[in-house]
Amino acid sequence: MNLGFIIILISLAGYVSNALNWKYLNYRPMHWLYYIGTFVHESSHALLCLATGAKIEKFKVFSSQPMVVHRRPRIPFIGQMLISIAPIFGGMIFLVLINHFLLGDYFTTAAPLVLIHSLNILAWQSWVMIVLFFNAGAMFGPSPQDLRAMWPALIVLLFIHFAPAADLGVTILGLILINIALQIVAVTIITIGKWINSRRFRQ
């Protein structure tokens, strides 16, 4: 699968995930879960700004519109592309570090289906990973601004196939889809709870 196509799928899945967060799961506990992902996302942008010589003018995380506003990087063209795609790699590095240093390498693979199979509701490590799954869309998904900044490179990537990067992209896409599945479960539980409460109130 070509890299550009994978990035488009990641972007669409990330958009769906974020839309579910703000439309149906707009509750304070979910906000804090969402902010974990946005912190990793925006911090990844910021780190690549520093690496490419782009001066940071604004860094916002705890907002309904998190963002990093920066000047042009000193490295032309490729610098902006690296800044735009930074969350994809920054998110994976973050999960690897959490798994290694906090969870003691509890999860031995990044393959989404194997990760799901490895989850054990009696193990606290699994609950940490579930919390992080709820952040996958915010953590990895490129924003519309990111896509606008990287569209020339995205066109080129539509014709490039690099197996290791493609495998990473498919893994990230899988994690966001797990995120969406968990969100749908949460929305369903909340909806059923509201329906039961409304029935009790009418009685």
N, C-alpha and C positions, 0 to 999 in steps of 0.2 A: 504494500500500500504506500502511495507517495506521501511525502511529509506534509505538503500543503493541504492535501485532503484530510489528513489526520488532524491538523491544526484547526481546520474549518469545523470538523466534528467536535473537537474539544471546545471550541468557541460556542457552538450551538448548545451543547450539553451544559456548559457553564452558565449560559444565559438562562436556560430553563431552570437550573438549580437556584440561581439568584432570584429569579422571578417568583419561584415557590416560596423562598425565604421571606420576601418582603410583602407578598400578597396574602399568603395563607398562614405563615408562621411568624407573624410580626408581634412576637412576645419578647419581653426582656431577657428571659433565659436563652432564647434562640439568638438574640442580638449578641450576647457574649460569646456564644459558639461561633457565630458568623464572624465576629471581630478577630478571632484567632486566625481564621483563614485570610482575612483582609490584611492583618498585620504581616503575615508571611508574604502575601502577594505584593503589598506596597514596599516592604523592606527589600524584597528581591529587586524591584525596580530601582530603589534608592542605591543599593550596593552596586548595581551595574552603572548607574549614573556616576558614582564615584570612580569606578574602574575605567570609564570611557571619557572622563573629564567633563561631564555635564553638570553644571552648577545647579544644586537643588534650591528652588525658591519656595516650595510649599510641600509639606508632608502631613497628610491627614489620614487617620485610620478610624478613629472613633466618631464616625459620621455616616449619614445615610448615603453620602457620595464620597467615599474614600478616594484619595488621589495622591500622586506625586507630580508636582509641577516643576519642570526643569528647563534649563536652557539647552541649546544644541550641544551635543557631545563633540569633543575635539576630533574624534575618529569619525570621518564622514561616512554616511550611508549605513555601514555595518554597525556603527555605534548605536544608532537609533533602533536598528533591528534587534540588537542584543538586549537593549533596555526593554523593548516591547515583549520579547519572549522570555525574559528573565524569570517570571513566576512559574513557568512550566518546570524549569530545572530547579529553581529555588524551593518549590514545594516538595519535589522529590527528595532533595538533599535534606530538607527539614524532617520529612518522615523517616528517612534512613537514620538520621542522628537521634531522633526520638526513640526509634526502635532499638538502636544500639546502646545509647547511654541511659535512657530511662527504663526501657522495657527489657534490657539485657538480652537483646536479639531473640525475643520471644517469637517473632514472626520471621521465618527464614526465606520468604519469597515475597516479591511485589506483585505476583500474579493475582488479580482481583478474586477470581473464583477460588483459588487456593487459600487466599486470605479469609474469605468468608467461611470456608470449611474449617479453618484453624480457630475461628472465634469460639470462645467458651464463656458463657454468661456467668460462670462461677469464678472466672479469673479477672482480676482488676485490669490486667494488661489489655484484655479484650475490650473493656469499657473505655479505656483510653483511646484505643483505635476506633471504636464506634464514634466517640466524640469527634475525632479527627476526620472521620468519614463525612460527618455533617458539614465539614468545612471545605470539602474537596472542590466544590464549584467556585467558591470565593477564592480559594487558594490558587487553583490552576488556571481557571478560565480567563482568557484574554478579554479585556474590556473593549467596547467599540473604539475607544481612543487608541488602544494598543493595536487593534486591527488596521485602523487608518494609518498609523505610523509605519506599519510593517507590510502594507499591501504590495509594494513592489517586490519585496523579498518573498512574499507568499506566492506570487505568480511564478517566480522561479522555482520555489519548492514544490509546486504542483507537478514539476517534471523531474523531480529528484527522488530517488529511492535509496535510502541508506538504512539497512536492516536494524542496526543497534538503536538508532534514533526512532525508527518506526516502531520497534518493540516497546521503547519507553513511552512513546505517544499512545499506543494502544493500552498500555498499563494505566496511564493517566486518565484516558477516556473511561476505562473500566471503573476506576475509583470514583469518578464523577457520576457514573451511572449508578453505582452503589449508593452514593450520596442522594441521588434523586429517588431511588427506591426507598431509602430510609425516610426521606421527607414525605413521600406519599403515604407511608405507614403512619407517620406522625399526624399528618393532616386527617387521615381516616379516623384515627383514635380520637382526635380533638372533635371532629364532626360528630362522631357517635356519642361522645360525652355531652356535647351541647344538645343533641337530640334527646338524650335521656333526661337531662336536666329540664328541658322545656316540657317534656311529658309530665315530669313530677310537678312542675310549677302549675300546669293546667289542671292537674288532679287536685 
